Amino acid sequence: MSEHELTIRIDTRYNRFCIHRKTLKAIGNPAFVHLGYRADTKELMIIGTWLDDRRSIRVRYDTAGSFYINSKGLVEGIRSVSQVLLGDGSYIVTGEKADHIPAISFPLADAELSSEGAE
């Protein structure tokens, strides 16, 4: 994995999305994020925003410098509509930054279980 890749870790055992610090930096270190999923393309999208609304998630780092979002509903929804992330464990997914908005798209169709960083 290159040091400049934009990555997230999805842990289906704990229904946790770990958004890496350099990934957030690539979209301008937003105060909040939105998560979205497109079933037709099997892509998870993280969109940075600076507005606090009822759909946004505040970015808060823990003492180790990690930012987690826990969502059993999102993991189960992705699994049921797209038949991806079916194994229980940790997935490292690499994404691409959008050109004109503070967003990164992560294709989940080819996501594979990782032994790296197992909890």
N, C-alpha and C positions, 0 to 999 in steps of 0.2 A: 504494500500500500504506500503510495507516494505521500509525502508530507503536505502536499497542496490539495489533496483530494478532500472534497466536502462529504463528510460521513455522518451517519447516525447509527446508533445501535438500537435494535428493537428486541427486547427480551420478552418472549411470549409466555414464559413461565410466570413472570411477575407483572405482565401487562404494562410494561414500562418502555417508554421512548426516551432514550438518552440523546439529547442534541448536543453535539460537541461544540466547544467554545469557538474553534476556528470556523465552524459552519455558521454560527451566529454572527461572527465577525464579518463573514463574506456578504451578509445581507444588512450590514450597518449597525450591528449590536442593538437591535430593537428592544424596547421596553416590554413589548408584548409580541406574541405570535398567534397565528391561526394555523390549525392543521386541517388539511382537506384531503380527500381521497377520490380519485376518478376510477371507477370500476372498469370503464371501457379500455383504459390504457394501463390499468394496474399501477398507477403512480400515486405516491404519497407526496403532498406538497406542504412545505413549511413557508408561510408568508409572514414577513416581519411587519409590524405596525407599531405606531407610537400612540395609538388611541385605545383607551380602556373602554371596551364595550362588553356586552354580556357574552359574546362568543370568543373573546380574546383570552389568552393565558399569559399571566405575568411571568416574565423571565426572572427567576430567582436562583442564584447559584448556591449550592451547599458549600460547606467548609472546604471540600476537596476541589471546588471549582467545576462541579458538574451541574447540569440542568436536566431534570427529569420531568416527564409528563406521564402520569399513570392513567390508563384508560382501557379498562376491560372491554367496554362497549366498542371502542374503535378496533381493537385487536380482533374481537369476535366478528364484528361487521366485515372487516377486510377478509377474514377467513371465509365467511359464509358467501359473500358475493363474488369473490375472485379465486377461491381455492389456492391461495398463496399463504406463506407463513404457517404451514400446517404442523410443523414439528414444534416440540416444546424445547426452547433454548434461546440462544442469542444469535441474532443476525446483524452483520455489519453491512450497511447499504451505502453505496456511493451515489451522489447526486450531481446534478448540473444546475448552475445558477441561471435564472431567467435574465434576459437581456435588459428589459425596461422596468421591471418591478423588483422589490426586495424579496425574492422568493427562490427556493431551491426545490427541484423536482427529483424524487427518488423512485426509480423503477423497481417494483417489487416482484415482477414476474420471474426473474432469475435469482432471487435472493436465496442464499444457501446458509444452512446452520453453520455457525462458527464455533470453533473450540477456544478461540482467543477471548480472554476476559471472562470466562465462565464464572458465575457467582455461586 
